[in-house]
Amino acid sequence: MQENQVSKYWLLLMFFLVFFSPFGATAQSADFPFKSGEYARYGAYYNWHFVWIQSGDVEFTADTIPYKEQKSWHLKAIGKTFKAYDVLYTVRDTFETYCNYNTFRPVYSRRVLNHAKDHSLHQYGFDYSTGKISVRIKQEKKPVFQSTLPVQENTYDLLATAYNFRKFDFSKLFVGQKVPYRMLVDRQVDNLYFRYLGKENVKTRNGKEFRCHKVSVYLLQGDFFREGEYMKVWFTDDKNHLPVQVETEILVGTVKALLLETKSLKYPLTSQIK
């Protein structure tokens, strides 16, 4: 696999694993479908010449801790390549977000990206009293970018969106229905949508099978994907709404994330068939 393709693969993998957050009070549940201590690990796969290659994994954790004297959610995701692939291309990425415990509104988030010799730090502070998001981005050999963005209603950073999306009640959607969502990425806030595709069973590579809700996500034109609904996500058809599989087409193949391991889920995985 060429180095620039590996770079795009990992950027996209981390992107789509923390991509989703619909808004609209009519379809949201007031209860969180996760609890402090939850852990989930996903395998990162790339389709290379008709062969699925697992080159790394991504781990997600959710905890509750004091942050700025307030009880808060502490969300964290760490993505890394396996040591066998570090010779070709090393990835060590960390996403971290602190959210208000009751409202789940983000307070502070940061992304530390390490791809081979390229390093960057993205920091975002949410000030709801002034209605502003402070943005600070430091990229390798580039001047520090600093700016502010308005805090629009139901705006979430990358990691908070992944957990907030799980609050959505998919059973209230009809097949083909579009649902808008809003997300902060890099230097802007985007308004996008996903489409509900109904129920479908998914088998993971460790032999487990789950009943799932399936959605397709509209993506904007980027360096490694075309504009359109080329991303598919499968969520467990139970109270956890845990992502089981994420798959998307890119310009140089297909990438996929598959659930490998979970701990301390809030609810039983009643969607598991075997």
Order of alpha helices (4+ residues) and beta strands (2+ residues): alpha-beta-beta-beta-alpha-beta-beta-beta-beta-beta-alpha-beta-beta-beta-beta-beta-beta
